[in-house]
Amino acid sequence: MDTLRTRQVIHRLELPYVGDEIHHSGWNACSSCYTDPSKSRSRLILPCLESSRVYVVDTATDPRAPRIHKVVLRRTAFNPF
């Protein structure tokens, strides 16, 4: 395997809010769902450390250039009504 190629940056995802630091990612479907064809790991769930925003990133449409599907704002996450 070409080690220079494995360390190559293929895409950078710009976040719309300055200072957001995403941390501890997870998938929209758990690993136990692999045997269920109706489930897919198509989105990453990425919470921010300081802002309480949560980014939902689409990784299925273009796997080499993920894009933001949705941003869940703090007021929505903590007060859904």
N, CA, C and O atoms as a DFTB+ gen file, in Angstrom:
324 C
 N C O
     1  1       0.846      -1.192       0.000
     2  2       0.000       0.000       0.000
     3  2       0.886       1.249       0.000
     4  3       1.901       1.309       0.694
     5  1       0.494       2.202      -0.763
     6  2       1.235       3.461      -0.866
     7  2       0.933       4.319       0.370
     8  3      -0.170       4.850       0.500
     9  1       1.907       4.454       1.275
    10  2       1.662       5.186       2.520
    11  2       1.433       6.674       2.297
    12  3       0.719       7.300       3.081
    13  1       2.016       7.264       1.255
    14  2       1.768       8.680       0.981
    15  2       0.314       8.899       0.583
    16  3      -0.287       9.907       0.955
    17  1      -0.247       7.973      -0.163
    18  2      -1.641       8.097      -0.597
    19  2      -2.618       7.926       0.580
    20  3      -3.663       8.576       0.612
    21  1      -2.289       7.068       1.531
    22  2      -3.196       6.840       2.657
    23  2      -3.254       8.033       3.602
    24  3      -4.189       8.147       4.395
    25  1      -2.276       8.916       3.528
    26  2      -2.273      10.103       4.388
    27  2      -2.741      11.352       3.655
    28  3      -2.575      12.464       4.157
    29  1      -3.307      11.186       2.505
    30  2      -3.725      12.313       1.672
    31  2      -5.106      12.824       2.097
    32  3      -6.034      12.039       2.294
    33  1      -5.230      14.137       2.233
    34  2      -6.525      14.751       2.522
    35  2      -7.340      14.739       1.230
    36  3      -6.888      15.235       0.198
    37  1      -8.540      14.173       1.295
    38  2      -9.368      14.107       0.082
    39  2     -10.499      15.131       0.082
    40  3     -11.075      15.421      -0.967
    41  1     -10.818      15.677       1.250
    42  2     -11.913      16.649       1.316
    43  2     -11.873      17.364       2.662
    44  3     -11.475      16.786       3.674
    45  1     -12.282      18.605       2.663
    46  2     -12.452      19.372       3.907
    47  2     -13.883      19.876       3.936
    48  3     -14.374      20.457       2.968
    49  1     -14.536      19.650       5.047
    50  2     -15.920      20.078       5.223
    51  2     -15.932      21.351       6.051
    52  3     -15.566      21.347       7.226
    53  1     -16.353      22.432       5.428
    54  2     -16.426      23.715       6.131
    55  2     -17.701      23.762       6.977
    56  3     -18.787      23.431       6.499
    57  1     -17.556      24.173       8.229
    58  2     -18.709      24.312       9.116
    59  2     -19.221      25.747       9.047
    60  3     -18.423      26.681       8.961
    61  1     -20.541      25.938       9.084
    62  2     -21.091      27.281       8.911
    63  2     -20.916      28.210      10.109
    64  3     -21.053      29.425       9.966
    65  1     -20.616      27.666      11.283
    66  2     -20.473      28.485      12.479
    67  2     -19.004      28.493      12.919
    68  3     -18.408      27.437      13.129
    69  1     -18.433      29.682      13.055
    70  2     -17.039      29.834      13.468
    71  2     -16.867      29.296      14.891
    72  3     -17.678      29.578      15.773
    73  1     -15.822      28.534      15.095
    74  2     -15.506      28.043      16.433
    75  2     -16.099      26.694      16.783
    76  3     -15.779      26.139      17.834
    77  1     -16.958      26.149      15.928
    78  2     -17.516      24.828      16.225
    79  2     -16.424      23.770      16.114
    80  3     -15.696      23.711      15.123
    81  1     -16.324      22.946      17.133
    82  2     -15.366      21.852      17.141
    83  2     -16.153      20.561      17.317
    84  3     -16.682      20.277      18.392
    85  1     -16.219      19.785      16.237
    86  2     -16.972      18.540      16.309
    87  2     -16.151      17.482      17.034
    88  3     -14.921      17.497      17.004
    89  1     -16.858      16.568      17.684
    90  2     -16.177      15.617      18.557
    91  2     -17.012      14.351      18.697
    92  3     -18.241      14.406      18.642
    93  1     -16.354      13.221      18.876
    94  2     -16.995      11.921      19.119
    95  2     -18.119      11.634      18.138
    96  3     -19.295      11.769      18.476
    97  1     -17.767      11.250      16.954
    98  2     -18.777      10.974      15.939
    99  2     -19.448       9.629      16.151
   100  3     -18.927       8.747      16.834
   101  1     -20.608       9.501      15.550
   102  2     -21.353       8.248      15.570
   103  2     -22.199       8.162      14.311
   104  3     -22.365       9.153      13.600
   105  1     -22.731       6.989      14.037
   106  2     -23.534       6.784      12.835
   107  2     -25.015       6.851      13.147
   108  3     -25.420       6.696      14.299
   109  1     -25.838       7.084      12.109
   110  2     -27.278       7.125      12.276
   111  2     -27.870       5.731      12.436
   112  3     -29.046       5.607      12.781
   113  1     -27.099       4.689      12.199
   114  2     -27.545       3.311      12.409
   115  2     -26.426       2.567      13.133
   116  3     -25.252       2.731      12.803
   117  1     -26.785       1.762      14.103
   118  2     -25.761       1.076      14.899
   119  2     -25.149      -0.085      14.117
   120  3     -25.697      -0.524      13.106
   121  1     -24.016      -0.571      14.594
   122  2     -23.301      -1.643      13.900
   123  2     -24.098      -2.945      13.875
   124  3     -23.884      -3.780      12.996
   125  1     -24.997      -3.126      14.811
   126  2     -25.805      -4.351      14.821
   127  2     -26.842      -4.357      13.695
   128  3     -27.496      -5.377      13.478
   129  1     -27.006      -3.258      12.984
   130  2     -27.979      -3.168      11.893
   131  2     -27.427      -3.646      10.554
   132  3     -28.144      -3.627       9.554
   133  1     -26.163      -4.076      10.516
   134  2     -25.564      -4.488       9.247
   135  2     -26.333      -5.599       8.543
   136  3     -26.323      -5.666       7.314
   137  1     -26.989      -6.455       9.282
   138  2     -27.725      -7.558       8.660
   139  2     -29.116      -7.151       8.199
   140  3     -29.814      -7.948       7.572
   141  1     -29.529      -5.928       8.498
   142  2     -30.843      -5.433       8.099
   143  2     -30.688      -4.565       6.850
   144  3     -30.155      -3.459       6.936
   145  1     -31.145      -5.050       5.683
   146  2     -30.954      -4.293       4.440
   147  2     -31.724      -2.975       4.378
   148  3     -31.443      -2.142       3.517
   149  1     -32.676      -2.774       5.262
   150  2     -33.422      -1.506       5.259
   151  2     -32.674      -0.395       6.007
   152  3     -33.073       0.768       5.951
   153  1     -31.607      -0.748       6.696
   154  2     -30.801       0.227       7.445
   155  2     -29.491       0.493       6.703
   156  3     -28.934      -0.398       6.062
   157  1     -29.014       1.726       6.800
   158  2     -27.719       2.037       6.195
   159  2     -27.014       3.101       7.022
   160  3     -27.649       3.925       7.680
   161  1     -25.709       3.064       6.976
   162  2     -24.902       4.078       7.648
   163  2     -24.607       5.169       6.641
   164  3     -23.533       5.201       6.040
   165  1     -25.555       6.053       6.461
   166  2     -25.440       7.083       5.433
   167  2     -25.151       8.463       6.002
   168  3     -24.838       9.391       5.256
   169  1     -25.255       8.603       7.312
   170  2     -25.036       9.918       7.919
   171  2     -24.232       9.789       9.208
   172  3     -24.454       8.892      10.021
   173  1     -23.294      10.714       9.363
   174  2     -22.539      10.818      10.604
   175  2     -23.222      11.825      11.511
   176  3     -23.685      12.866      11.045
   177  1     -23.291      11.531      12.782
   178  2     -23.849      12.434      13.780
   179  2     -22.662      13.015      14.540
   180  3     -21.921      12.288      15.202
   181  1     -22.486      14.357      14.437
   182  2     -21.291      15.007      14.970
   183  2     -21.658      16.142      15.930
   184  3     -21.983      17.241      15.480
   185  1     -21.613      15.898      17.233
   186  2     -21.896      16.966      18.193
   187  2     -20.696      17.897      18.371
   188  3     -19.547      17.491      18.194
   189  1     -20.980      19.145      18.721
   190  2     -19.936      20.141      18.978
   191  2     -19.660      20.239      20.473
   192  3     -20.553      20.036      21.295
   193  1     -18.419      20.550      20.812
   194  2     -18.030      20.650      22.216
   195  2     -18.608      21.878      22.910
   196  3     -19.194      21.747      23.984
   197  1     -18.464      23.045      22.338
   198  2     -18.814      24.286      23.021
   199  2     -20.221      24.806      22.720
   200  3     -20.865      25.373      23.603
   201  1     -20.703      24.625      21.502
   202  2     -21.933      25.286      21.081
   203  2     -23.203      24.472      21.305
   204  3     -24.300      25.027      21.246
   205  1     -23.085      23.190      21.555
   206  2     -24.226      22.279      21.678
   207  2     -24.958      22.062      20.361
   208  3     -26.037      21.469      20.346
   209  1     -24.388      22.533      19.254
   210  2     -24.978      22.207      17.956
   211  2     -24.593      20.775      17.590
   212  3     -23.563      20.266      18.032
   213  1     -25.432      20.135      16.777
   214  2     -25.152      18.790      16.288
   215  2     -25.232      18.829      14.762
   216  3     -26.240      19.250      14.195
   217  1     -24.173      18.389      14.113
   218  2     -24.145      18.325      12.655
   219  2     -24.502      16.914      12.208
   220  3     -23.995      15.931      12.748
   221  1     -25.372      16.828      11.224
   222  2     -25.695      15.560      10.576
   223  2     -25.065      15.652       9.188
   224  3     -25.451      16.497       8.380
   225  1     -24.099      14.783       8.918
   226  2     -23.317      14.862       7.688
   227  2     -23.662      13.682       6.774
   228  3     -23.583      12.521       7.176
   229  1     -24.040      14.006       5.552
   230  2     -24.367      13.008       4.533
   231  2     -23.074      12.435       3.970
   232  3     -22.278      13.153       3.365
   233  1     -22.871      11.136       4.173
   234  2     -21.676      10.469       3.660
   235  2     -22.000       9.527       2.504
   236  3     -21.096       8.901       1.950
   237  1     -23.267       9.418       2.134
   238  2     -23.673       8.465       1.097
   239  2     -23.712       9.072      -0.297
   240  3     -23.315       8.416      -1.260
   241  1     -24.180      10.305      -0.429
   242  2     -24.336      10.917      -1.745
   243  2     -23.008      10.986      -2.490
   244  3     -22.929      10.617      -3.661
   245  1     -21.968      11.457      -1.813
   246  2     -20.628      11.502      -2.390
   247  2     -19.640      11.157      -1.274
   248  3     -19.205      12.052      -0.548
   249  1     -19.278       9.886      -1.123
   250  2     -18.411       9.467      -0.012
   251  2     -17.055      10.176       0.051
   252  3     -16.465      10.276       1.127
   253  1     -16.559      10.662      -1.075
   254  2     -15.267      11.366      -1.066
   255  2     -15.418      12.853      -0.789
   256  3     -14.419      13.561      -0.662
   257  1     -16.654      13.338      -0.693
   258  2     -16.907      14.749      -0.375
   259  2     -18.185      14.864       0.453
   260  3     -19.203      15.350      -0.040
   261  1     -18.136      14.418       1.707
   262  2     -19.322      14.512       2.562
   263  2     -19.819      15.953       2.662
   264  3     -19.044      16.901       2.527
   265  1     -21.126      16.103       2.902
   266  2     -21.694      17.448       3.012
   267  2     -22.668      17.493       4.183
   268  3     -23.179      16.465       4.628
   269  1     -22.910      18.689       4.664
   270  2     -23.826      18.865       5.791
   271  2     -25.254      18.629       5.317
   272  3     -25.724      19.263       4.373
   273  1     -25.921      17.722       5.981
   274  2     -27.323      17.431       5.695
   275  2     -28.227      18.337       6.537
   276  3     -29.238      18.852       6.060
   277  1     -27.833      18.515       7.798
   278  2     -28.651      19.297       8.726
   279  2     -27.803      19.739       9.907
   280  3     -26.864      19.049      10.303
   281  1     -28.142      20.892      10.464
   282  2     -27.528      21.353      11.711
   283  2     -28.656      21.465      12.735
   284  3     -29.620      22.204      12.536
   285  1     -28.522      20.727      13.825
   286  2     -29.502      20.799      14.908
   287  2     -28.991      21.839      15.892
   288  3     -27.933      21.671      16.498
   289  1     -29.750      22.910      16.042
   290  2     -29.339      24.005      16.930
   291  2     -29.679      23.665      18.374
   292  3     -30.548      22.834      18.639
   293  1     -28.998      24.303      19.289
   294  2     -29.199      24.046      20.711
   295  2     -30.658      24.233      21.125
   296  3     -31.208      23.408      21.854
   297  1     -31.269      25.290      20.672
   298  2     -32.658      25.559      21.099
   299  2     -33.610      24.473      20.606
   300  3     -34.619      24.195      21.255
   301  1     -33.303      23.862      19.478
   302  2     -34.128      22.786      18.959
   303  2     -33.871      21.486      19.728
   304  3     -34.804      20.748      20.045
   305  1     -32.611      21.219      20.021
   306  2     -32.248      19.984      20.709
   307  2     -32.775      19.942      22.134
   308  3     -33.201      18.887      22.604
   309  1     -32.752      21.073      22.828
   310  2     -33.143      21.101      24.240
   311  2     -34.567      21.555      24.472
   312  3     -35.085      21.413      25.579
   313  1     -35.216      22.101      23.446
   314  2     -36.607      22.546      23.581
   315  2     -37.323      22.272      22.253
   316  3     -37.513      23.186      21.451
   317  1     -37.718      21.022      22.022
   318  2     -38.267      20.657      20.724
   319  2     -39.654      21.222      20.442
   320  3     -40.149      21.058      19.327
   321  1     -40.300      21.875      21.393
   322  2     -41.675      22.337      21.176
   323  2     -41.751      23.834      20.978
   324  3     -42.838      24.377      20.784
